[in-house]
């Protein structure tokens, strides 16, 4: 039994490299197959996501917009706290 720690001990992480290969013909085949199955109403139990052109860009833009909103909230909160501190200091004269 040791003393409790504020931060967990770092663990050794193994690097696992799995090479990815892009086969455009196979992607097109899978996309067409999924469209045909959807039209025929034969949905598989699996939720297959197919990467389309621009997917990563849309994900980046969405995440970027979320961060901008978050940053605005933080700035507004910081300004409000600063004003509260300023006026309480001016009224009560703590500092």
C-alpha positions as CSV (number, residue, x, y, z in Angstrom):
1,X,0.0,0.0,0.0
2,X,1.4,3.3,-1.0
3,X,0.3,6.9,-0.9
4,X,-2.5,7.9,-3.2
5,X,-1.3,9.6,-6.3
6,X,-2.8,12.7,-7.9
7,X,-1.8,11.6,-11.4
8,X,-2.0,8.0,-12.7
9,X,1.2,6.3,-13.6
10,X,2.0,6.2,-17.3
11,X,1.8,2.8,-18.9
12,X,3.8,1.5,-21.7
13,X,1.9,1.6,-25.0
14,X,2.7,-0.7,-27.8
15,X,2.7,0.7,-31.3
16,X,0.5,-1.3,-33.6
17,X,0.8,-0.5,-37.3
18,X,-1.9,-1.8,-39.6
19,X,-1.4,-0.6,-43.1
20,X,-4.5,0.6,-45.0
21,X,-4.9,0.0,-48.7
22,X,-7.3,2.0,-50.8
23,X,-9.0,0.1,-53.6
24,X,-11.2,2.5,-55.6
25,X,-12.9,-0.3,-57.5
26,X,-13.9,-2.1,-54.3
27,X,-15.2,1.1,-52.7
28,X,-17.4,1.8,-55.8
29,X,-18.6,-1.8,-55.8
30,X,-19.5,-1.6,-52.1
31,X,-21.3,1.8,-52.5
32,X,-23.3,0.5,-55.5
33,X,-24.2,-2.7,-53.6
34,X,-25.4,-0.7,-50.6
35,X,-27.5,1.6,-52.8
36,X,-29.1,-1.4,-54.5
37,X,-29.8,-3.2,-51.2
38,X,-31.4,0.0,-49.9
39,X,-33.6,0.3,-52.9
40,X,-34.7,-3.3,-52.6
41,X,-35.2,-3.0,-48.9
42,X,-32.6,-5.5,-47.9
43,X,-30.7,-3.7,-45.2
44,X,-27.9,-5.5,-43.5
45,X,-27.7,-5.6,-39.8
46,X,-24.3,-3.9,-40.1
47,X,-24.0,-0.2,-40.3
48,X,-21.5,0.2,-43.1
49,X,-20.0,3.6,-43.6
50,X,-18.5,4.4,-46.9
51,X,-16.0,7.2,-47.2
52,X,-17.0,9.6,-49.8
53,X,-15.2,12.5,-51.4
54,X,-15.0,15.4,-48.9
55,X,-16.0,13.5,-45.8
56,X,-12.9,14.5,-43.8
57,X,-13.3,18.1,-44.9
58,X,-16.9,18.2,-43.7
59,X,-15.9,16.6,-40.4
60,X,-13.1,19.2,-39.9
61,X,-15.4,22.1,-40.7
62,X,-18.1,20.8,-38.3
63,X,-15.5,20.4,-35.5
64,X,-14.0,23.8,-36.3
65,X,-17.4,25.4,-35.9
66,X,-18.0,23.7,-32.6
67,X,-14.6,24.9,-31.3
68,X,-15.4,28.5,-32.4
69,X,-18.6,28.4,-30.4
70,X,-16.9,27.0,-27.4
71,X,-14.2,29.6,-27.6
72,X,-16.8,32.4,-27.8
73,X,-18.5,31.1,-24.6
74,X,-15.1,31.0,-22.8
75,X,-14.3,34.5,-23.8
76,X,-17.7,35.8,-22.7
77,X,-17.4,34.0,-19.4
78,X,-13.9,35.4,-18.9
79,X,-15.1,38.9,-19.6
80,X,-18.1,38.5,-17.2
81,X,-15.8,37.2,-14.5
82,X,-13.3,40.1,-15.1
83,X,-16.1,42.7,-14.9
84,X,-17.4,41.1,-11.6
85,X,-14.0,41.2,-10.1
86,X,-13.3,44.7,-11.3
87,X,-16.6,46.2,-9.9
88,X,-16.4,44.2,-6.6
89,X,-12.8,45.5,-6.2
90,X,-13.9,49.0,-6.9
91,X,-16.9,48.8,-4.6
92,X,-15.3,46.9,-1.7
93,X,-11.6,47.8,-2.3
94,X,-10.1,44.4,-1.7
95,X,-7.0,44.9,-3.8
